[in-house]
Amino acid sequence: MKESLKNEQIVLAEVRLIGPNSEQLGLMSSEKALEIAENYDLDLVLIAPDAKPPVCKIMDYGKFKFDELKKLKDQRKKQKVEEVKEMRLSMTIDDHDLEIKAKQVCKFLKDGSKVKVRIMMKGRLQVRPQIGLEIMDRFAELVSSVGQVEKKPVIEGRNIFMVLAPISSKK
């Protein structure tokens, strides 16, 4: 967070002054503005240095900093960190094992996480990647009630990747 200039740190020829109750006090020198702020027993804070002329406000600087920190803390609290889980499948997976993994992925999707599904092709199976793509399609069908394919299956070297996302309720 950037520190605002206050009181004697403000050395400008002319500033627009705003009073403690947000009323406009007009254009004046920074020395006169500081004098007025001292009469109110408050601080003079530069709030808009890029404006023409720069804008200063008479306020309690400690309370202002406290409120700013509180706002930042609330913003961080409301931020949602998106988690990406990973599920590994194999090219020789059985139907029942596929269903069990699909149930687990459904839980992840219901919790709001994205899921990256990966199949690693080993040995002779590298020659037939279409088998892996079929497994990915079947897997996407199994979880279609709670998730949707965000990124279609892609073959990258020895791996096949697909990303599933929860179905958004904002429709």
Secondary structure, DSSP 8 states (H G I E B T S, - for coil): -----BGGG---S-EEEE-TTS-EEEEE-HHHHHHHHHHTTSEEEEEETTSSS-EEEEE-HHHHHHHHHHHHHHHHHH-----EEEEEE-TT--HHHHHHHHHHHHHHHHTT-EEEEEEE--GGGGG-HHHHHHHHHHHHHHTTTTEEEEEEEEEETTEEEEEEEE--S--
